[in-house]
Amino acid sequence: MSALRYLTAGESHGPQLTAILDGCPAGLTLSAADIDADLGRRQLGFGRGARQQIERDHVSIRSGVRYGRTTGAPITLAIENRDAGNWGLALSVEPVDEPAAPIRVPRPGHADLGGELLYGSGDLRDVIERASARETAARTACGAVARRLLAAVDCSVHSHVVRIADVVAGEQDLSSPEALGGVDDDPVRCLDPQASERMRSAIMAAGQDGDTVGGVFEVVVFGYPPGVGTYAQADRRLWGRLAGALAAIPAIKGVEIGLGFAVAQRRGSQVHDEIVWSAPAGYGRGSNRAGGVEGGISTGLPIVVRAAMKPISTLMSPLASVTLGSHEPVEAHVERSDVCAVPAAAVVGEAVVALCLADAALERCGAATVDEFVRAVEAARERLRSS
């Protein structure tokens, strides 16, 4: 069982999104402003749609925090959907005399058809509302709490965009958190100014054609303690847990760590990190090609993971589809959407990585309070230094 677990609930245009985060140790300093900062970052990015002008995401902490500190009880987080007021009775909980017209045309690339075949409601609105990436706001809120917990042990989580469409950013020096400090100031959260400009041009060109573009983002974690994870069971290998967390973000189609797929093109001497020892640091690696995880266990070096996001599935120039029931060929249903959401997905990526790493660290260190957690992590680091 996870040490830190969460559930989310709510529809894209329902009254609110709700998340319950269970297992956070007592004594963590936490305010709504801490969470709102990440919710705001999730709404940034060149290529976002009109929904971001409607919503101004703000969290309301409903339980688990007293006088600005976590109590150890489950934390309930609620995010109001301001756009819900524009939908009238379309998502009414109670029966209505005149239901909204059902949506019967599934969109290629979405969960629409699969959801209908699974649940069989006859109205794709039921699928669209829950399958929407709007749900990631709730995950981002939970991730902001995990980020605060990791910060207590001097661990920080960052991200940047390395590719949009066919535009690839140049290599950057990412040896410290300061190197990523200004990434949110860029419209596509890219550290390469020249590539950022070309990325924006690619987004604009796709939008003018009624099309969409995807890309790749990278999450970099500094200060994560060594010795977290295990090789003993497949489901507890740290890399597998990270991959699963990132792959569960809507539209993510590929995940890699360290050199990733590039290892298939190199010899072993160009892939593996040589082991070194020095005083007072103890054991270490001469490089970080493994991306901070080796044999399912964290090495203490920066954790580097990347995720590939497909283009948004809703197109303003829709693809072909068929009508449910009659099977009549038609153009796909169109919902309000983005042209590109890779910069926002990177922030969601930070959140799920933070949740995964905080969960694994708590599992490794076992702590009911933040002070106990900090002491346990420091003991693990000292063991590395003294071995």
C-alpha positions as CSV (number, residue, x, y, z in Angstrom):
1,M,0.0,0.0,0.0
2,S,1.2,3.5,-0.8
3,A,2.4,5.7,2.1
4,L,1.1,8.8,0.4
5,R,-2.0,8.2,-1.8
6,Y,-4.6,10.4,-3.4
7,L,-8.0,10.3,-5.1
8,T,-9.6,13.0,-7.3
9,A,-13.2,13.6,-8.2
10,G,-15.2,16.0,-10.3
11,E,-16.1,16.8,-13.9
12,S,-14.6,19.3,-16.2
13,H,-17.6,21.6,-16.1
14,G,-19.1,20.5,-12.8
15,P,-19.1,22.7,-9.7
16,Q,-15.6,21.7,-8.5
17,L,-12.7,19.4,-8.5
18,T,-12.0,17.6,-5.3
19,A,-8.9,15.7,-4.1
20,I,-8.1,13.8,-1.0
21,L,-4.5,13.3,-0.1
22,D,-3.9,10.7,2.6
23,G,-0.6,9.9,4.4
24,C,1.0,13.4,4.6
25,P,2.9,13.6,7.9
26,A,1.9,16.0,10.6
27,G,3.7,19.3,11.1
28,L,4.2,20.3,7.4
29,T,3.7,24.1,7.0
30,L,1.0,24.5,4.3
31,S,-1.2,27.3,3.0
32,A,-3.6,27.7,0.1
33,A,-1.1,30.1,-1.5
34,D,1.5,27.3,-1.7
35,I,-0.9,25.3,-3.8
36,D,-2.2,28.2,-5.8
37,A,1.3,29.0,-7.1
38,D,1.4,25.6,-8.9
39,L,-2.2,25.8,-10.0
40,G,-1.4,29.2,-11.6
41,R,1.7,27.8,-13.3
42,R,-0.4,25.0,-14.8
43,Q,-2.5,27.5,-16.6
44,L,0.4,29.2,-18.3
45,G,1.7,28.5,-21.8
46,F,1.5,29.8,-25.3
47,G,-1.2,27.9,-27.2
48,R,-3.7,27.5,-24.4
49,G,-7.4,27.9,-25.2
50,A,-10.1,30.2,-23.9
51,R,-10.9,28.1,-20.8
52,Q,-7.7,29.5,-19.2
53,Q,-9.2,33.0,-19.4
54,I,-12.3,31.8,-17.6
55,E,-10.7,29.8,-14.8
56,R,-8.5,31.4,-12.1
57,D,-7.7,28.3,-10.2
58,H,-7.8,28.7,-6.4
59,V,-7.7,25.9,-3.8
60,S,-9.8,25.7,-0.7
61,I,-8.3,23.4,2.0
62,R,-11.2,21.7,3.6
63,S,-9.5,19.3,6.1
64,G,-6.2,18.0,7.3
65,V,-4.6,21.4,8.1
66,R,-5.0,23.5,11.2
67,Y,-3.3,26.8,11.9
68,G,-1.2,26.5,8.8
69,R,0.2,23.0,9.6
70,T,-0.8,19.5,8.5
71,T,-2.4,17.4,11.3
72,G,-1.7,13.9,9.8
73,A,-5.3,13.5,8.8
74,P,-6.4,13.2,5.2
75,I,-6.1,16.6,3.4
76,T,-9.2,17.6,1.3
77,L,-8.6,20.1,-1.5
78,A,-11.3,21.7,-3.5
79,I,-11.0,23.8,-6.7
80,E,-14.0,25.6,-8.0
81,N,-14.9,25.5,-11.7
82,R,-15.9,29.0,-12.5
83,D,-17.1,27.9,-16.0
84,A,-19.7,25.6,-14.4
85,G,-22.1,28.5,-14.3
86,N,-22.2,28.7,-18.1
87,W,-23.5,25.1,-18.4
88,G,-26.8,25.5,-16.7
89,L,-28.5,22.1,-16.0
90,A,-26.3,20.1,-18.5
91,L,-24.5,18.4,-15.6
92,S,-27.4,18.4,-13.1
93,V,-27.1,15.7,-10.4
94,E,-30.9,15.5,-10.1
95,P,-33.2,14.5,-13.0
96,V,-34.4,17.4,-15.2
97,D,-37.5,17.8,-17.4
98,E,-35.4,18.7,-20.5
99,P,-32.0,17.0,-20.6
100,A,-29.3,18.4,-22.8
101,A,-29.0,17.0,-26.3
102,P,-26.7,13.9,-26.1
103,I,-23.4,13.9,-27.8
104,R,-23.3,11.0,-30.2
105,V,-20.1,11.6,-32.2
106,P,-16.8,10.4,-30.7
107,R,-13.6,12.3,-31.2
108,P,-10.5,10.4,-32.5
109,G,-7.7,10.3,-30.0
110,H,-10.0,10.8,-27.0
111,A,-11.5,8.4,-24.5
112,D,-14.9,9.1,-26.0
113,L,-15.5,5.8,-27.9
114,G,-13.7,3.6,-25.4
115,G,-15.7,5.1,-22.5
116,E,-19.0,4.6,-24.3
117,L,-18.2,1.0,-25.1
118,L,-17.2,0.5,-21.4
119,Y,-20.0,2.3,-19.7
120,G,-22.7,2.5,-22.4
121,S,-24.5,5.6,-21.3
122,G,-25.5,6.6,-24.8
123,D,-24.2,10.2,-24.2
124,L,-20.5,10.9,-24.6
125,R,-20.9,13.9,-22.3
126,D,-20.5,11.5,-19.4
127,V,-17.1,10.4,-20.7
128,I,-15.9,13.8,-21.9
129,E,-16.4,15.5,-18.5
130,R,-14.3,13.0,-16.5
131,A,-11.7,12.1,-19.1
132,S,-10.9,15.8,-19.6
133,A,-7.4,17.0,-18.7
134,R,-9.1,19.5,-16.4
135,E,-8.8,16.7,-13.8
136,T,-5.0,17.4,-13.7
137,A,-5.7,20.6,-11.7
138,A,-6.6,18.3,-8.8
139,R,-3.4,16.3,-9.3
140,T,-1.4,19.4,-9.5
141,A,-2.8,20.5,-6.1
142,C,-1.8,17.3,-4.5
143,G,1.6,17.5,-6.1
144,A,2.1,21.0,-4.6
145,V,1.7,19.4,-1.1
146,A,4.2,16.7,-2.0
147,R,6.6,19.4,-3.3
148,R,6.4,21.1,0.2
149,L,7.2,17.7,1.8
150,L,10.2,17.1,-0.4
151,A,11.4,20.7,0.2
152,A,11.7,19.8,3.9
153,V,14.5,17.5,3.0
154,D,16.1,20.0,0.5
155,C,14.7,18.3,-2.6
156,S,13.3,20.4,-5.4
157,V,11.3,19.5,-8.5
158,H,11.6,21.4,-11.8
159,S,10.6,21.1,-15.4
160,H,11.2,22.6,-18.9
161,V,10.0,22.0,-22.4
162,V,12.6,20.4,-24.7
163,R,10.6,20.0,-27.9
164,I,7.4,21.2,-29.5
165,A,6.5,19.7,-32.9
166,D,9.7,19.5,-34.9
167,V,11.5,22.2,-32.9
168,V,14.1,20.9,-30.4
169,A,15.8,23.0,-27.8
170,G,19.6,23.1,-27.5
171,E,21.3,21.3,-24.7
172,Q,21.3,23.3,-21.4
173,D,23.5,23.2,-18.3
174,L,21.1,21.7,-15.7
175,S,23.7,21.1,-12.9
176,S,21.7,23.1,-10.3
177,P,18.2,24.3,-9.5
178,E,19.2,27.9,-10.4
179,A,19.6,26.9,-14.0
180,L,15.8,26.4,-14.3
181,G,14.9,29.3,-12.1
182,G,13.5,31.6,-14.9
183,V,11.7,28.9,-17.0
184,D,8.2,30.2,-16.1
185,D,9.1,33.6,-17.7
186,D,9.2,32.0,-21.1
187,P,5.9,31.6,-23.0
188,V,6.5,27.9,-23.7
189,R,8.7,27.3,-20.6
190,C,11.7,26.6,-22.8
191,L,15.3,27.5,-21.6
192,D,16.5,28.1,-25.2
193,P,15.2,31.6,-26.3
194,Q,15.8,30.9,-30.0
195,A,14.0,27.5,-29.9
196,S,11.2,29.1,-27.9
197,E,10.5,31.6,-30.7
198,R,10.4,28.8,-33.3
199,M,8.2,26.7,-31.0
200,R,5.7,29.6,-30.8
201,S,5.7,29.9,-34.6
202,A,5.0,26.2,-34.9
203,I,2.0,26.5,-32.5
204,M,0.6,29.5,-34.4
205,A,0.9,27.8,-37.7
206,A,-0.9,24.7,-36.4
207,G,-3.7,26.9,-34.9
208,Q,-4.2,28.7,-38.2
209,D,-4.7,25.3,-39.8
210,G,-7.2,24.2,-37.2
211,D,-4.6,21.7,-36.0
212,T,-2.6,20.9,-32.8
213,V,0.9,20.1,-31.8
214,G,2.6,18.0,-29.1
215,G,6.1,17.8,-27.7
216,V,8.4,16.6,-25.0
217,F,9.1,18.0,-21.5
218,E,11.7,17.1,-19.0
219,V,11.4,16.9,-15.2
220,V,14.6,17.4,-13.2
221,V,14.7,16.6,-9.4
222,F,17.6,17.9,-7.3
223,G,18.5,16.6,-3.8
224,Y,16.5,13.4,-3.7
225,P,18.0,11.0,-1.1
226,P,19.8,7.9,-2.2
227,G,18.7,4.4,-1.5
228,V,15.0,4.9,-2.2
229,G,13.2,2.2,-4.1
230,T,14.2,-1.5,-4.5
231,Y,15.1,-4.1,-6.9
232,A,13.3,-6.8,-4.9
233,Q,9.8,-6.4,-6.4
234,A,8.8,-5.1,-9.8
235,D,6.1,-2.8,-8.6
236,R,8.4,-1.1,-6.1
237,R,11.2,-0.3,-8.5
238,L,11.5,3.5,-8.5
239,W,11.8,3.9,-12.2
240,G,8.7,1.8,-12.9
241,R,6.7,3.9,-10.4
242,L,7.9,7.2,-12.1
243,A,7.1,5.9,-15.5
244,G,3.6,4.9,-14.5
245,A,2.9,8.2,-12.8
246,L,3.9,10.2,-15.9
247,A,2.2,7.8,-18.4
248,A,-1.1,8.3,-16.5
249,I,-1.1,12.0,-17.5
250,P,-3.6,12.5,-20.3
251,A,-2.0,12.5,-23.8
252,I,1.4,11.2,-22.6
253,K,2.6,8.5,-25.0
254,G,6.2,7.9,-24.0
255,V,8.4,8.2,-21.0
256,E,12.2,7.9,-20.6
257,I,14.8,8.4,-17.9
258,G,18.4,9.5,-18.2
259,L,19.6,8.8,-21.7
260,G,16.3,7.0,-22.3
261,F,15.9,5.5,-25.8
262,A,19.4,6.8,-26.7
263,V,20.9,3.8,-24.8
264,A,19.8,1.5,-27.7
265,Q,22.2,3.3,-30.0
266,R,25.3,3.2,-27.8
267,R,27.8,0.7,-26.4
268,G,27.7,-0.1,-22.7
269,S,30.9,1.9,-22.1
270,Q,28.9,5.0,-23.3
271,V,25.8,4.2,-21.2
272,H,26.7,3.1,-17.7
273,D,28.0,5.5,-15.0
274,E,31.3,4.7,-13.4
275,I,31.3,4.3,-9.6
276,V,33.6,6.6,-7.6
277,W,34.3,7.3,-4.0
278,S,35.5,10.4,-2.2
279,A,35.6,11.8,1.3
280,P,33.3,13.1,2.8
281,A,30.7,12.3,0.1
282,G,31.2,8.6,0.0
283,Y,30.1,6.5,-3.0
284,G,29.0,8.3,-6.1
285,R,28.9,8.2,-9.9
286,G,31.2,9.8,-12.4
287,S,28.3,10.8,-14.6
288,N,24.5,10.7,-14.6
289,R,23.5,8.9,-17.7
290,A,21.1,6.7,-15.7
291,G,19.1,9.7,-14.7
292,G,19.4,9.3,-11.0
293,V,17.9,5.8,-10.7
294,E,19.9,2.5,-11.1
295,G,18.6,-1.0,-10.5
296,G,15.3,0.5,-9.3
297,I,17.0,2.5,-6.5
298,S,17.8,6.3,-6.4
299,T,21.5,7.1,-6.6
300,G,21.4,10.5,-5.0
301,L,22.2,12.3,-8.3
302,P,19.5,14.4,-10.0
303,I,16.6,12.4,-11.3
304,V,15.9,13.2,-14.9
305,V,12.8,12.0,-16.7
306,R,11.1,13.0,-20.0
307,A,7.6,12.5,-21.3
308,A,6.3,12.8,-24.9
309,M,2.9,14.4,-25.3
310,K,0.8,13.7,-28.3
311,P,-1.0,16.7,-30.1
312,I,-4.3,17.6,-28.4
313,S,-7.0,15.3,-29.9
314,T,-9.7,17.9,-30.4
315,L,-9.1,19.6,-33.8
316,M,-10.9,22.7,-35.0
317,S,-10.7,21.1,-38.5
318,P,-12.1,17.8,-37.2
319,L,-11.2,14.3,-38.4
320,A,-13.6,11.7,-39.6
321,S,-15.8,9.8,-37.2
322,V,-19.1,8.0,-37.0
323,T,-22.4,8.5,-35.2
324,L,-23.1,6.1,-32.3
325,G,-25.9,3.7,-33.1
326,S,-26.5,4.7,-36.7
327,H,-22.8,4.4,-37.7
328,E,-23.3,7.3,-40.1
329,P,-20.0,8.8,-41.2
330,V,-19.6,12.4,-40.0
331,E,-17.0,14.9,-38.8
332,A,-15.9,14.4,-35.2
333,H,-17.5,16.4,-32.4
334,V,-15.7,19.6,-31.5
335,E,-15.1,20.8,-27.9
336,R,-13.3,24.0,-26.9
337,S,-9.6,23.1,-26.7
338,D,-6.0,24.2,-26.8
339,V,-3.6,24.2,-29.7
340,C,-0.7,23.1,-27.5
341,A,-0.6,22.2,-23.8
342,V,3.0,20.9,-23.5
343,P,4.1,23.7,-21.1
344,A,1.1,23.0,-18.8
345,A,1.7,19.2,-19.0
346,A,5.2,19.8,-17.8
347,V,3.9,21.4,-14.6
348,V,1.5,18.4,-14.2
349,G,4.6,16.2,-14.7
350,E,6.3,18.0,-11.8
351,A,3.3,17.2,-9.6
352,V,3.0,13.5,-10.3
353,V,6.8,13.1,-10.0
354,A,6.7,14.9,-6.7
355,L,3.9,12.7,-5.5
356,C,5.7,9.5,-6.6
357,L,9.0,10.5,-5.0
358,A,7.4,11.7,-1.8
359,D,5.4,8.4,-1.5
360,A,8.6,6.3,-2.1
361,A,10.6,8.3,0.4
362,L,7.9,8.0,3.1
363,E,7.7,4.3,2.4
364,R,11.5,4.0,2.8
365,C,11.8,6.3,5.9
366,G,8.4,5.7,7.6
367,A,7.4,8.8,9.5
368,A,4.3,10.2,11.2
369,T,5.7,13.7,11.5
370,V,7.7,15.9,9.3
371,D,10.5,16.1,11.9
372,E,10.8,12.3,11.9
373,F,10.8,12.3,8.1
374,V,13.7,14.8,8.0
375,R,15.7,12.9,10.6
376,A,15.2,9.6,8.7
377,V,16.3,11.1,5.4
378,E,19.4,12.6,6.9
379,A,20.3,9.2,8.5
380,A,20.0,7.6,5.0
381,R,22.3,10.3,3.5
382,E,24.8,9.9,6.4
383,R,24.9,6.2,5.8
384,L,25.9,6.9,2.1
385,R,28.6,9.2,3.3
386,S,30.1,6.9,5.9
387,S,29.9,3.6,4.0
